[in-house]
Amino acid sequence: MKDLNKKVAVVTGAGSGIGRALAKALAARGCRLALSDLNEAGLKQTAELCNAIDVKTYLLDVSDRDAIYAHAETIVKDFGNVNLVINNAGVALSASVREMTDDDFKWVMDIDFWGVAHGTRAFLPHLIASGDGHVVNISSVFGLIGVPKQSAYNAAKFAVRGFTEALRQEMKLENQPVAVSCVHPGGIRTNIANAARMGKSENTEAQRKSFDKLAVTTPEKAAKVIVKGILKNQSRILVGPDAWGIEVINRVLGSAYQPLVERFSRKNLYT
Ligand SMILES: NC(=O)c1ccc[n+]([C@@H]2O[C@H](COP(=O)([O-])OP(=O)(O)OC[C@H]3O[C@@H](n4cnc5c(N)ncnc54)[C@H](O)[C@@H]3O)[C@@H](O)[C@H]2O)c1
């Protein structure tokens, strides 16, 4: 996809953060927008900020498989076709493997992994039919390295990466007209930490403060990098200097990155 003008773009989790910034950036490039979220008020605000001639909003819970498939049919009916699907909606959980509840673990997997997997599979036939499609799945730097107290989020985001990288190769091998990108943001200044669930012995305030300190990239900058990556058809889109640092450490050290993360976590997460 060399040009986004008049392309139909679907963005989940568009009511806040990276999703909202992506919606604005895509509107500025002339996209026709199908924006969805659980949060009706946030979604409405995003639509107002977009200034797009053709923007429609949809209430959608990405953890509901049947709702996603129905959503894909609705979008094709409303817009005629679909070119770009950005599976962005996500949540976070901070809890150790020992302490996290099954309910919280499932909550993260249902949204962060299954939401992306169903979002991809529901739209794939329509993206192929468009003749010029692109799937963009939002993973994380936590889809590149394991981090203490992030095992559920790690599991979901590593799964998104594996699923997405496999799909990219399949589309090429099958000569399908669908590009595929996996996005790995570092810390982005959004509402994600405020909306996160925490294990019962976690210091919620301290963790939110630490996130604010570490989240060095704005959502607008993130959206700019992601849109550029889409136009360049990048397989892996890294967002922020921290994401690049983690990518380099991962490549150089392999699994020996772990003592470094342990040292950082001892100071910041186990105090
Ligand atoms: N902010 C970061 O530092 C960071 C880093 C790496 C990856 N990410 C990923 O980026 C994506 C966007 O997160 P963000 O930082 O903009 O967070 P955010 O909390 O600002 O926005 C997430 C949006 O997803 C929506 N959402 C949550 N559950 C949903 C559901 N079940 N169905 C539909 N919508 C739902 C929320 O209502 C919200 O509007 C997520 O996948 C997140 O994991 C964020």
The ligand as an SDF file (V2000), in Angstrom:
LIG
                    3D

 44 48  0  0  0  0  0  0  0  0999 V2000
    1.1910    2.4190   25.9800 N   0  0  0  0  0  0  0  0  0  0  0  0
    2.2420    1.6130   25.8980 C   0  0  0  0  0  0  0  0  0  0  0  0
    3.2900    1.8520   26.5180 O   0  0  0  0  0  0  0  0  0  0  0  0
    2.1760    0.3780   25.0230 C   0  0  0  0  0  0  0  0  0  0  0  0
    3.3670   -0.3160   24.7880 C   0  0  0  0  0  0  0  0  0  0  0  0
    3.3390   -1.4470   23.9990 C   0  0  0  0  0  0  0  0  0  0  0  0
    2.1510   -1.8670   23.4220 C   0  0  0  0  0  0  0  0  0  0  0  0
    1.0120   -1.1760   23.6580 N   0  0  0  0  0  0  0  0  0  0  0  0
   -0.2220   -1.6720   23.0430 C   0  0  0  0  0  0  0  0  0  0  0  0
   -0.8360   -0.6420   22.2920 O   0  0  0  0  0  0  0  0  0  0  0  0
   -2.2310   -0.9000   22.1980 C   0  0  0  0  0  0  0  0  0  0  0  0
   -3.0000    0.3690   22.5350 C   0  0  0  0  0  0  0  0  0  0  0  0
   -2.8020    0.6770   23.9030 O   0  0  0  0  0  0  0  0  0  0  0  0
   -2.7120    2.1740   24.4600 P   0  0  0  0  0  0  0  0  0  0  0  0
   -1.3980    2.2980   25.0940 O   0  0  0  0  0  0  0  0  0  0  0  0
   -3.1500    3.1410   23.4450 O   0  0  0  0  0  0  0  0  0  0  0  0
   -3.7670    2.0450   25.6750 O   0  0  0  0  0  0  0  0  0  0  0  0
   -5.0890    2.8650   26.0270 P   0  0  0  0  0  0  0  0  0  0  0  0
   -5.5820    2.2750   27.2990 O   0  0  0  0  0  0  0  0  0  0  0  0
   -4.8500    4.3180   25.9690 O   0  0  0  0  0  0  0  0  0  0  0  0
   -6.0690    2.4640   24.8270 O   0  0  0  0  0  0  0  0  0  0  0  0
   -6.5510    1.1580   24.6840 C   0  0  0  0  0  0  0  0  0  0  0  0
   -7.9740    1.2160   24.1230 C   0  0  0  0  0  0  0  0  0  0  0  0
   -8.4530   -0.1370   23.9770 O   0  0  0  0  0  0  0  0  0  0  0  0
   -9.7940   -0.1800   24.4250 C   0  0  0  0  0  0  0  0  0  0  0  0
  -10.1640   -1.5210   24.8360 N   0  0  0  0  0  0  0  0  0  0  0  0
   -9.7950   -2.1840   25.9650 C   0  0  0  0  0  0  0  0  0  0  0  0
  -10.3940   -3.3900   26.0170 N   0  0  0  0  0  0  0  0  0  0  0  0
  -11.1550   -3.4820   24.8950 C   0  0  0  0  0  0  0  0  0  0  0  0
  -12.0240   -4.4880   24.3770 C   0  0  0  0  0  0  0  0  0  0  0  0
  -12.2380   -5.6330   25.0290 N   0  0  0  0  0  0  0  0  0  0  0  0
  -12.6440   -4.2660   23.1980 N   0  0  0  0  0  0  0  0  0  0  0  0
  -12.4610   -3.0860   22.5300 C   0  0  0  0  0  0  0  0  0  0  0  0
  -11.6730   -2.0950   22.9770 N   0  0  0  0  0  0  0  0  0  0  0  0
  -11.0320   -2.2980   24.1510 C   0  0  0  0  0  0  0  0  0  0  0  0
   -9.8550    0.8050   25.5850 C   0  0  0  0  0  0  0  0  0  0  0  0
  -11.1980    1.2160   25.8500 O   0  0  0  0  0  0  0  0  0  0  0  0
   -8.9550    1.9260   25.0780 C   0  0  0  0  0  0  0  0  0  0  0  0
   -9.7010    2.9070   24.3750 O   0  0  0  0  0  0  0  0  0  0  0  0
   -2.5130   -2.0830   23.1340 C   0  0  0  0  0  0  0  0  0  0  0  0
   -2.5920   -3.2690   22.3890 O   0  0  0  0  0  0  0  0  0  0  0  0
   -1.2860   -2.1050   24.0270 C   0  0  0  0  0  0  0  0  0  0  0  0
   -1.0330   -3.3780   24.5550 O   0  0  0  0  0  0  0  0  0  0  0  0
    0.9940   -0.0580   24.4400 C   0  0  0  0  0  0  0  0  0  0  0  0
  1  2  1  0
  2  3  2  0
  2  4  1  0
  4  5  1  0
  4 44  2  0
  5  6  2  0
  6  7  1  0
  7  8  2  0
  8  9  1  0
  8 44  1  0
  9 10  1  0
  9 42  1  0
 10 11  1  0
 11 12  1  0
 11 40  1  0
 12 13  1  0
 13 14  1  0
 14 15  2  0
 14 16  1  0
 14 17  1  0
 17 18  1  0
 18 19  2  0
 18 20  1  0
 18 21  1  0
 21 22  1  0
 22 23  1  0
 23 24  1  0
 23 38  1  0
 24 25  1  0
 25 26  1  0
 25 36  1  0
 26 27  1  0
 26 35  1  0
 27 28  2  0
 28 29  1  0
 29 30  1  0
 29 35  2  0
 30 31  1  0
 30 32  2  0
 32 33  1  0
 33 34  2  0
 34 35  1  0
 36 37  1  0
 36 38  1  0
 38 39  1  0
 40 41  1  0
 40 42  1  0
 42 43  1  0
M  CHG  2   8   1  16  -1
M  END
$$$$
